Amino acid sequence: MRRLAPFALVLALFLAALGRDALDDWVARTDLPPLDVATGSEVLARDGSLLRAFPVADGRWRLAPGPVDPGFIDLLIAYEDRRFYSHAGIDPLAVLRAGWQSARAGRVVSGASTLSMQVARLLEEGPTGTLSGKIRQARVALALERRLGKSAILGLYLRLAPYGGNIEGVRAASLAWFGKEPRRLTTAEAALLIALPQSPEARRPDRFAERAQAARARVLARLARRGAITPERAAAALQEPVPAAARAFPALAPHLAARLARTAPHGARIATTIDPALQRAAERLAARAVAGQGGRLSAAMILADHWTGEILAHVGAAAWADDARAGFVDMTQALRSPGSTLKPFVYALAFDDGLTHPETLIEDRPLAFGGWHPQNFDRRFRGTVTLREALGLSLNIPVVSLTEALGPARLMATLRRAGLETRLPGDSPGLAISLGGLGVSLEGLVQGYAALARMGRPIRISAEPGRAEMPEGRLFGPVAAWQVADILAHVPPPPGAVPGRIAYKTGTSYGHRDALALGFDGRHVGGVWLGRPDGTAVPGAFGGDLAAPILFELFGRAKPGRDPLPPPPPATLLVSNAQLPPPLQRFRPREAAFTRPEADAPELAFPPDGARIAAPDGALAVKLKGGAAPFTWLANGAPVAVAIRSRDTVLTMPGQGFVTLTVLDAKGRSASAQVRIGD
């Protein structure tokens, strides 16, 4: 050790011997190490705060540079390299001082490494205890100064300095030891971050708290001697305890963050639309929902803005680090049975086709559909009910009857147009899909309910800014969408919740495997799922009991007040059953819907299905063949002409765009066509 002690003096003599020209040439020929320092990917909230960070490939926590407290920079330079901004990479005065002290004492008394030399060592992970290593650091430091400049060198130090374990860089260290970004640091925090890189493992606060405290005290004492801080400020900083343990790095919306990071370049900073405060509240709700409910129960939820399509909160599991609950599985993406949550789409299509109205009567009685005898969830039958009551009570027989009249393929096509990924148990859809007999994801359901909230206009929700899409056309007309929303808004809320705040529907899958609640108001749409990721039953689990209260709380966390649903469109028929046109007063029995068409059944001669018609001033000429007068004409489910005896007439259309045109004759028979009005 005594032979290696006078490094600084030898280095000074070596550089002096080189001569100015030779030194310039020597520095110019320096092969620099790679300067592209890898940093971990980061997923950011809508306000720019960190949702989740990822380590670099070798497992080190090294993050992209961010705002650092200027006071920390000043103290770092005051302690480590007072002439940083005036030297060229090597501080001659520090070299001479250290060399003279080492020569007199026969050992290293003080170092002469500048911040530039420390960066050179960190870039190459080179040795510090050999003469050749010091000379190499000096050469690289001089070259760095010429090629990069002071700001870039300081940035490399802030990114590479070691802070114990697998933590590198000031930003990662501040998050790990203080749980915050280094934008504002106390004097004690700054002093600890200056002390740790000198001996990061020996001074780790979580293992060697006394050494860390002593090292911090030495830093504070030197800074006070040099006038960088006052003695009073140093004394106050000494009273602040050092951290007892490293903190976990932020991991909000962990499943979403991981999904986004997988598709982005390594080291990317990925922006999202997630609201961090709402995300924290949602994760607490999910954790509370499964507390005391058994070790394998999990929860997932999504809340989005259906105006913009932005996802504001995304919880993939109740506890993402809990393997017992399969927390690693993102249950917002899992294809599970939706239970009764698809029923509103059946009703919307039936209303839109002019097949029914919310006040239309329908039978809730035992029926056989082929060899299938569906029953209601409580195994009771209500007899004659309105469709409003049937949907509000989530009755099974009426919705299966409607699905049979519409055709299950029609329902499937609508779901897919809404952007729902589906998985069928067989090759083709059957009537059971209206009761949850298929697989869909929670995110898909939220997207589908967003279309209901948007008066029938679909949207593709996204957590990435600017990535939401709004496809053209409608799933169904605004009247039908409003009618469904109005029914769902009058469903009694969970105990203690505000009535009418949201339009919502619950669902429970077969065997109590999934409990769901989906809902929306005038601005937001959300969904909650509870169940076991492995698909086993949760005895006694009902969507109304488990998921609905969480859904209402989620909306409550999003905003203090309420965003009311829109008023009914002008064409909405707000009448009692007795005031409906005769064909809409009672839904035809299942048998009547599928008997062979009569020879004189109504048929649209014009316009044909799929036609695009200019219709100046909204006037549309229609022609009809067959049928028994008088005729009722509907556009998007709303009557536009009643008691018409002629088969040729002119209808006034409600506006431009896609219109489902339906005619009903005196015997309740119908014909429909979808046309587009406008150039």
C-alpha positions in Angstrom: 0.0 0.0 0.0 2.9 2.4 0.9 4.4 1.9 -2.6 1.1 2.8 -4.3 0.2 5.7 -2.0 1.7 8.8 -3.9 -0.6 8.3 -7.0 -1.5 11.9 -7.3 2.2 13.1 -7.3 3.2 10.5 -9.9 0.2 11.4 -12.0 1.1 15.1 -11.9 4.7 14.4 -12.9 3.5 12.1 -15.7 1.2 14.7 -17.2 3.8 17.4 -16.9 6.4 15.2 -18.7 4.1 14.7 -21.6 4.2 18.3 -22.7 1.4 20.3 -24.1 1.5 19.1 -27.7 2.0 15.5 -26.7 -0.8 15.7 -24.2 -3.2 17.1 -26.8 -2.3 14.2 -29.2 -2.5 11.7 -26.4 -6.0 12.9 -25.4 -7.2 13.1 -29.0 -6.3 9.5 -29.6 -8.3 8.3 -26.6 -10.7 5.5 -27.3 -13.8 6.4 -25.2 -16.0 3.8 -23.6 -19.6 3.6 -24.9 -21.4 6.7 -23.7 -25.0 5.4 -24.4 -25.9 4.5 -20.9 -28.9 2.2 -20.8 -31.8 3.2 -18.5 -34.9 1.3 -17.6 -38.3 1.9 -19.2 -40.7 4.1 -17.4 -44.5 4.4 -17.6 -45.8 7.8 -16.7 -49.2 9.0 -15.5 -51.1 11.8 -17.3 -49.4 14.4 -15.0 -45.9 13.1 -15.8 -45.4 11.3 -12.5 -44.0 7.8 -12.4 -46.4 5.0 -12.5 -44.0 2.2 -12.8 -40.3 1.8 -13.5 -38.4 -1.2 -14.9 -34.7 -2.1 -14.3 -32.2 -2.4 -17.1 -31.4 -5.8 -18.5 -28.8 -6.7 -15.9 -31.3 -6.0 -13.1 -29.9 -2.6 -12.0 -32.2 0.2 -11.1 -31.0 3.0 -13.4 -33.5 5.6 -14.6 -33.4 8.3 -17.2 -32.4 11.7 -15.8 -35.0 14.0 -14.5 -35.2 17.2 -12.6 -32.7 17.3 -9.7 -32.6 19.8 -6.8 -30.1 22.5 -7.9 -29.1 22.8 -4.2 -27.9 19.2 -4.3 -25.8 19.9 -7.4 -24.2 22.8 -5.7 -23.4 20.8 -2.6 -22.1 17.9 -4.7 -19.7 20.1 -6.5 -18.7 21.9 -3.3 -17.8 18.6 -1.7 -16.4 16.6 -4.6 -14.9 19.0 -7.1 -14.9 22.7 -6.2 -13.2 23.7 -9.4 -15.3 21.5 -11.6 -16.4 24.3 -13.9 -12.9 25.6 -14.4 -10.6 22.6 -14.9 -10.3 20.5 -18.1 -11.0 17.1 -16.5 -8.1 17.1 -14.0 -7.7 19.6 -11.2 -3.9 20.4 -11.1 -4.2 22.1 -7.7 -5.9 19.1 -6.2 -3.4 16.7 -7.8 -0.5 18.7 -6.4 -2.1 18.9 -3.0 -2.9 15.2 -2.8 0.5 14.3 -4.1 2.3 16.4 -1.6 0.2 15.1 1.2 0.7 11.5 0.1 4.5 11.9 -0.3 4.8 13.4 3.2 2.5 10.8 4.9 3.5 7.8 2.8 -0.2 7.0 2.4 -3.2 8.4 0.6 -4.4 11.3 2.7 -6.9 12.9 0.2 -8.0 12.1 -3.3 -7.6 14.1 -6.4 -10.3 12.5 -8.5 -12.5 15.1 -10.2 -16.2 14.4 -11.1 -15.0 13.9 -14.6 -12.5 11.2 -13.5 -15.2 9.5 -11.4 -17.4 9.4 -14.5 -14.6 7.9 -16.5 -14.2 5.1 -13.9 -18.0 4.5 -13.7 -18.2 4.2 -17.5 -15.5 1.6 -17.7 -16.0 0.1 -14.2 -12.3 0.4 -14.0 -9.9 -0.2 -11.1 -9.1 2.5 -8.6 -6.1 1.0 -6.8 -3.5 0.9 -9.6 -1.4 3.6 -11.2 -2.4 2.5 -14.7 -6.1 2.7 -13.6 -5.6 6.3 -12.4 -3.8 7.3 -15.6 -6.5 5.8 -17.7 -9.2 7.6 -15.7 -7.3 10.9 -16.2 -7.0 10.3 -20.0 -10.7 9.5 -20.4 -11.7 12.4 -18.2 -9.7 14.8 -20.4 -11.3 13.3 -23.5 -14.8 13.5 -22.1 -14.3 17.2 -21.3 -13.3 17.9 -24.9 -16.1 15.8 -26.5 -19.0 16.2 -24.2 -18.7 19.3 -22.0 -19.5 19.9 -18.3 -23.3 19.5 -18.4 -23.2 16.1 -20.1 -20.5 14.8 -17.8 -22.5 15.9 -14.8 -25.5 14.2 -16.3 -23.5 10.9 -16.6 -22.5 11.1 -13.0 -26.1 11.7 -11.8 -27.1 8.6 -13.9 -24.2 6.2 -13.0 -23.2 6.9 -9.4 -23.6 3.8 -7.2 -25.9 3.9 -4.2 -25.8 0.4 -2.8 -27.1 -2.9 -4.0 -28.4 -2.6 -7.6 -29.3 1.1 -7.3 -27.5 3.5 -9.6 -28.0 7.2 -10.2 -29.4 10.0 -8.1 -33.0 9.6 -9.3 -33.2 5.9 -8.5 -31.4 6.5 -5.2 -33.8 9.2 -4.2 -36.8 7.0 -5.0 -35.3 4.0 -3.2 -34.0 5.7 0.0 -36.5 8.6 0.3 -39.5 7.5 -1.7 -39.6 10.6 -3.8 -38.2 12.2 -6.9 -35.0 14.3 -6.3 -36.6 17.6 -7.3 -36.4 18.9 -3.7 -34.1 17.4 -1.2 -33.4 18.3 2.4 -29.8 19.1 3.4 -29.6 15.7 5.2 -30.9 13.8 2.1 -28.4 15.6 -0.2 -25.5 14.9 2.2 -26.4 11.2 2.3 -26.6 11.0 -1.5 -23.1 12.6 -1.7 -21.7 10.2 0.9 -23.0 6.9 -0.5 -21.1 6.7 -3.8 -17.8 6.8 -2.1 -18.4 3.4 -0.5 -21.9 2.3 -1.5 -22.0 -1.2 0.0 -20.2 -0.3 3.3 -22.5 2.6 3.9 -25.9 1.2 2.9 -28.4 2.7 5.3 -30.5 -0.5 5.4 -27.5 -2.6 6.5 -25.0 -0.2 8.1 -27.0 2.7 9.5 -24.3 3.9 11.8 -21.7 4.0 9.0 -24.1 5.8 6.8 -24.9 8.3 9.5 -21.2 8.9 10.2 -20.4 9.3 6.5 -23.2 11.8 6.2 -21.9 13.7 9.2 -18.4 14.0 7.6 -19.9 15.4 4.4 -21.9 17.9 6.4 -18.8 19.0 8.4 -16.7 19.5 5.3 -19.5 21.4 3.6 -19.8 23.7 6.6 -16.0 24.2 6.7 -16.0 25.2 3.1 -18.9 27.6 3.6 -21.3 25.7 1.4 -23.8 25.5 4.3 -24.0 27.2 7.6 -23.1 25.4 10.8 -26.7 25.7 12.0 -27.9 24.1 8.8 -25.4 21.3 9.3 -26.4 20.8 12.9 -30.1 20.6 12.0 -29.4 18.0 9.2 -27.6 15.8 11.7 -30.8 15.4 13.6 -32.6 13.8 10.7 -32.6 10.0 10.8 -31.1 8.0 7.9 -33.6 5.7 6.1 -34.0 2.3 7.8 -34.9 0.4 4.6 -35.0 0.8 0.9 -38.5 1.6 -0.5 -40.1 -0.3 -3.3 -40.1 1.5 -6.6 -43.5 2.9 -7.8 -45.7 0.2 -9.3 -49.1 1.8 -10.0 -51.2 0.2 -12.7 -48.6 -2.6 -12.9 -50.3 -4.8 -15.4 -51.1 -2.0 -17.8 -47.5 -0.7 -17.4 -46.0 -4.1 -18.2 -48.2 -4.5 -21.2 -47.2 -1.1 -22.6 -43.5 -1.6 -21.8 -43.4 -5.0 -23.6 -44.4 -3.3 -26.9 -42.1 -0.2 -26.5 -38.3 0.1 -27.1 -36.2 -0.7 -24.1 -35.6 2.4 -22.0 -38.7 4.3 -23.4 -40.6 6.8 -21.4 -44.2 5.8 -22.0 -47.0 8.4 -21.5 -50.4 7.3 -20.4 -53.8 8.8 -19.6 -53.9 7.3 -16.1 -54.9 9.7 -13.3 -52.5 8.8 -10.5 -54.8 9.8 -7.6 -57.7 7.9 -9.0 -55.4 4.9 -9.8 -54.3 4.8 -6.1 -57.9 5.0 -5.0 -59.0 2.2 -7.4 -56.2 -0.1 -6.2 -57.2 0.5 -2.6 -60.8 -0.4 -3.5 -59.7 -3.6 -5.2 -57.6 -4.6 -2.2 -60.4 -3.9 0.2 -62.9 -5.8 -2.0 -61.0 -9.1 -1.5 -60.0 -8.6 2.1 -61.4 -11.4 4.2 -62.9 -13.1 1.1 -60.5 -16.0 0.8 -57.0 -16.3 -0.4 -57.7 -16.9 -4.1 -60.2 -14.1 -4.8 -59.1 -11.3 -7.0 -60.6 -8.1 -8.5 -60.1 -5.9 -11.6 -61.6 -2.6 -12.6 -61.4 0.0 -15.3 -62.7 3.6 -15.4 -62.6 5.6 -18.6 -63.8 8.9 -20.0 -66.2 8.0 -22.8 -66.0 11.4 -24.4 -62.3 11.0 -25.1 -61.8 7.3 -24.8 -59.0 7.8 -22.3 -58.6 5.1 -19.6 -58.2 6.9 -16.2 -57.8 3.9 -13.9 -56.8 0.4 -14.6 -56.5 -2.4 -12.0 -55.6 -5.8 -13.4 -55.6 -7.6 -10.0 -56.2 -6.9 -6.4 -52.6 -7.7 -5.4 -50.2 -8.0 -8.4 -47.4 -9.4 -6.3 -49.5 -12.0 -4.5 -49.0 -15.4 -6.3 -51.6 -17.0 -4.1 -54.2 -14.8 -5.8 -52.6 -15.2 -9.2 -51.9 -11.5 -9.0 -49.7 -11.6 -12.1 -52.8 -12.3 -14.3 -54.3 -9.2 -15.8 -58.0 -9.9 -15.3 -59.0 -6.9 -17.4 -57.8 -8.9 -20.4 -59.0 -12.4 -19.5 -61.9 -13.8 -21.5 -64.5 -14.7 -19.0 -68.3 -15.1 -19.0 -70.0 -11.7 -18.8 -73.2 -13.1 -17.1 -76.1 -10.8 -17.7 -74.1 -7.8 -18.7 -74.8 -8.3 -22.4 -78.5 -8.0 -22.0 -78.7 -4.3 -22.6 -77.3 -4.8 -26.1 -80.1 -7.2 -26.9 -82.7 -4.7 -25.8 -81.0 -1.8 -27.6 -81.1 -3.8 -30.9 -84.8 -4.8 -30.3 -85.7 -1.1 -29.6 -83.7 0.1 -32.6 -85.4 -2.4 -35.0 -88.8 -1.2 -34.0 -89.4 -4.7 -32.7 -90.2 -3.5 -29.2 -90.5 -0.5 -26.9 -89.6 -0.2 -23.2 -93.3 -0.3 -22.4 -94.0 -3.3 -24.7 -95.4 -6.3 -22.8 -93.6 -9.6 -22.9 -94.2 -13.0 -21.3 -91.9 -14.2 -18.6 -93.0 -17.8 -18.5 -91.5 -21.3 -19.1 -90.4 -21.6 -22.7 -88.5 -24.3 -24.6 -85.9 -23.2 -27.2 -85.2 -26.4 -28.9 -84.1 -28.7 -26.2 -83.0 -25.8 -23.9 -85.3 -24.6 -21.1 -83.7 -21.5 -19.6 -84.8 -20.3 -16.2 -84.4 -17.0 -14.3 -81.6 -16.7 -11.8 -84.1 -17.1 -8.9 -86.1 -19.8 -10.7 -89.2 -17.7 -10.5 -91.4 -16.4 -13.3 -93.2 -13.1 -13.3 -95.8 -13.6 -16.1 -96.6 -10.6 -18.2 -94.1 -7.7 -17.7 -92.9 -4.7 -19.7 -89.5 -4.8 -21.3 -88.5 -2.0 -18.9 -89.3 -4.4 -16.0 -87.7 -7.4 -17.8 -84.3 -5.6 -18.2 -84.5 -3.9 -14.8 -85.1 -7.3 -13.1 -82.6 -9.0 -15.4 -85.1 -11.7 -16.4 -83.7 -14.4 -18.6 -86.7 -15.7 -20.6 -87.6 -12.3 -22.2 -84.0 -11.6 -23.3 -83.7 -15.1 -24.8 -87.0 -14.5 -26.7 -85.6 -11.2 -28.0 -82.3 -12.8 -29.0 -84.2 -15.5 -30.9 -86.2 -12.8 -32.8 -83.0 -10.8 -33.6 -80.8 -13.8 -34.3 -77.7 -14.5 -32.1 -75.5 -13.8 -35.1 -76.8 -10.2 -35.1 -75.9 -9.8 -31.5 -72.4 -11.2 -32.1 -71.9 -8.8 -35.0 -72.9 -5.9 -32.8 -70.5 -6.9 -30.1 -67.7 -7.2 -32.5 -68.5 -3.8 -34.0 -68.2 -2.4 -30.5 -64.7 -3.8 -30.3 -65.3 -6.7 -28.0 -63.0 -9.7 -28.4 -65.1 -12.8 -28.0 -64.6 -16.5 -27.5 -67.4 -18.9 -28.4 -67.7 -22.4 -26.9 -68.6 -23.7 -30.4 -68.3 -22.7 -34.1 -71.4 -20.5 -34.2 -73.3 -18.4 -31.6 -76.3 -19.7 -29.9 -79.1 -18.1 -27.9 -77.2 -18.6 -24.7 -74.8 -15.8 -25.6 -77.4 -13.3 -24.3 -77.0 -14.9 -20.8 -73.2 -14.9 -20.8 -72.5 -18.1 -22.8 -69.3 -16.8 -24.3 -66.0 -15.3 -23.2 -65.3 -11.5 -23.3 -62.9 -9.3 -21.4 -63.7 -6.7 -18.8 -61.9 -4.1 -21.0 -64.2 -5.1 -23.9 -67.3 -4.8 -21.8 -66.3 -1.3 -20.7 -65.8 -0.4 -24.3 -69.2 -1.8 -25.2 -70.9 0.2 -22.4 -69.1 3.3 -23.6 -71.0 2.9 -26.9 -74.3 2.8 -24.9 -73.2 5.9 -23.0 -72.4 7.6 -26.4 -75.9 7.1 -27.7 -74.9 4.2 -29.9 -71.6 5.5 -31.2 -68.7 3.0 -30.7 -65.3 4.0 -29.3 -62.0 2.2 -28.8 -60.7 3.1 -25.4 -57.0 3.4 -24.7 -54.6 4.3 -21.9 -52.1 5.8 -24.5 -52.6 9.5 -25.3 -54.2 10.0 -28.7 -54.7 6.3 -29.3 -58.5 6.2 -28.7 -60.4 5.6 -31.9 -64.0 6.6 -32.8 -65.2 4.4 -35.7 -67.8 5.7 -38.0 -71.4 4.7 -37.8 -73.5 3.5 -34.9 -74.3 0.2 -33.2 -77.9 1.3 -32.8 -79.7 4.6 -32.9 -79.6 7.3 -30.2 -83.3 6.6 -29.2 -82.6 2.9 -28.5 -79.4 3.8 -26.6 -81.2 6.4 -24.4 -84.0 4.0 -23.7 -81.6 1.4 -22.4 -79.7 3.9 -20.4 -82.9 5.3 -18.9 -83.9 1.8 -17.8 -80.5 1.0 -16.2 -80.4 4.4 -14.5 -83.6 3.5 -12.6 -82.3 0.1 -11.3 -82.1 0.4 -7.5 -78.6 1.1 -6.4 -76.6 -0.9 -3.7 -77.5 0.0 -0.1 -76.2 3.4 0.8 -75.5 4.5 -2.8 -77.1 7.5 -4.5 -80.0 6.5 -6.7 -79.8 7.5 -10.4 -76.2 8.4 -10.2 -75.2 5.9 -12.9 -76.9 3.6 -15.3 -75.6 0.2 -14.4 -76.0 -3.5 -14.9 -74.7 -6.4 -12.9 -73.8 -9.9 -14.0 -73.0 -13.3 -12.4 -71.7 -16.1 -14.5 -72.8 -19.7 -14.3 -71.6 -21.4 -11.1 -70.8 -18.1 -9.4 -67.4 -17.9 -11.1 -67.5 -14.2 -12.0 -69.3 -11.2 -10.4 -69.5 -8.1 -12.6 -70.9 -4.6 -12.6 -70.8 -2.2 -15.6 -72.0 1.3 -15.6 -71.8 4.9 -17.0 -73.0 8.4 -16.5 -72.8 11.5 -18.7 -69.0 11.4 -18.8 -67.5 8.2 -17.4 -67.8 4.5 -18.0 -66.5 1.8 -15.7 -66.5 -1.9 -15.0 -65.6 -4.1 -12.0 -64.9 -7.8 -11.9 -64.4 -10.1 -8.9 -63.7 -13.8 -9.0 -60.9 -16.3 -9.0 -58.4 -16.2 -11.8 -58.3 -20.0 -12.0 -62.1 -20.0 -12.9 -63.2 -21.9 -9.8 -66.5 -21.0 -8.2 -66.9 -18.4 -5.5 -70.0 -19.7 -3.5 -72.5 -17.0 -2.9 -70.9 -14.4 -5.2 -73.3 -12.1 -7.0 -72.5 -9.1 -9.1 -75.1 -7.0 -7.3 -73.7 -7.9 -3.9 -69.9 -7.8 -4.6 -69.2 -5.8 -7.7 -71.9 -3.1 -7.7 -70.9 -1.4 -4.5 -67.4 -1.2 -5.7 -68.5 0.3 -9.0 -70.4 3.0 -7.3 -67.5 3.8 -5.0 -65.2 3.9 -8.0 -67.4 6.6 -9.6 -67.5 8.4 -6.3 -63.7 8.5 -6.2 -63.6 9.9 -9.7 -65.5 13.0 -8.9 -67.5 14.5 -6.0 -70.7 15.2 -8.0 -72.4 13.6 -10.8 -72.5 14.0 -14.6 -76.2 13.5 -15.6 -77.2 11.4 -18.5 -78.3 13.3 -21.6 -82.0 14.1 -22.1 -84.1 11.9 -24.4 -83.6 12.6 -28.2 -86.4 14.5 -29.8 -87.7 11.4 -31.6 -88.1 9.3 -28.4 -91.6 8.0 -27.9 -92.4 8.6 -24.2 -95.8 7.0 -23.8 -97.5 4.3 -21.9 -98.2 0.8 -23.2 -101.8 1.8 -24.1 -100.6 4.7 -26.2 -98.2 2.6 -28.3 -99.0 1.6 -31.9 -100.8 -1.8 -31.7 -97.9 -3.8 -33.1 -95.6 -2.5 -30.2 -98.1 -3.1 -27.4 -97.1 -6.7 -27.0 -94.1 -8.7 -28.2 -95.2 -11.4 -30.5 -94.7 -14.9 -29.2 -91.6 -16.8 -30.1 -93.6 -19.1 -32.4 -95.0 -16.1 -34.4 -91.6 -14.6 -34.9 -90.3 -17.6 -36.7 -93.3 -19.0 -38.7 -92.8 -19.1 -42.4 -93.4 -15.6 -43.9 -96.9 -15.1 -45.3 -97.3 -14.5 -49.0 -98.6 -11.0 -48.4 -96.1 -10.0 -45.6 -94.8 -6.4 -45.9 -91.6 -6.0 -48.0 -89.7 -2.8 -48.7 -89.5 -2.2 -52.4 -87.6 1.1 -51.8 -85.1 1.9 -50.4 -83.2 -1.4 -50.5 -81.0 -2.4 -47.6 -77.6 -0.7 -47.6 -78.7 2.1 -49.9 -77.2 5.6 -49.7 -79.8 8.3 -50.5 -79.4 12.0 -50.7 -83.0 12.8 -49.3 -83.0 16.5 -49.7 -84.5 18.3 -46.7 -84.8 14.9 -45.0 -87.6 13.8 -47.3 -87.4 10.1 -48.1 -89.8 8.4 -50.5 -90.6 4.9 -49.6 -92.4 2.1 -51.4 -93.9 -1.0 -49.9 -95.1 -4.3 -51.3 -97.6 -6.5 -49.5 -98.7 -6.2 -45.9 -102.0 -5.2 -44.4 -102.8 -1.5 -43.9 -102.6 0.7 -41.9 -98.8 0.9 -41.6 -96.5 2.3 -39.0 -93.1 3.6 -40.1 -90.2 3.9 -37.6 -86.7 5.4 -38.0 -84.2 4.1 -35.5 -87.0 2.8 -33.4 -89.0 6.0 -33.2 -92.3 6.4 -35.1 -92.1 8.9 -38.0 -95.5 8.0 -39.6 -98.5 6.3 -38.1 -101.7 4.9 -39.6 -100.5 5.2 -43.2 -102.8 3.4 -45.6 -100.9 4.0 -48.8 -97.9 1.8 -49.7 -96.1 4.8 -51.3 -95.4 7.7 -49.0 -92.8 10.3 -48.1 -91.1 10.1 -44.6 -89.3 12.9 -42.9 -86.0 11.5 -41.6 -84.6 12.6 -38.2 -81.2 13.6 -39.7 -78.1 12.6 -41.7 -76.2 9.3 -41.2 -77.2 5.7 -40.8 -80.9 5.0 -40.2 -82.7 1.7 -39.5 -86.0 2.0 -41.3 -88.8 -0.3 -40.2 -92.4 -0.8 -41.3 -95.0 -2.6 -39.2 -98.4 -3.6 -40.7 -101.7 -4.1 -39.0 -101.0 -7.7 -38.2 -97.7 -6.9 -36.5 -95.5 -8.1 -39.3 -92.4 -6.1 -40.1 -89.7 -5.4 -42.7 -86.5 -3.4 -42.1 -83.6 -1.9 -44.0 -80.6 0.1 -43.0 -79.8 3.1 -45.2 -77.5 6.0 -45.1 -79.1 9.4 -45.5 -76.9 12.2 -47.0 -74.4 12.6 -49.8 
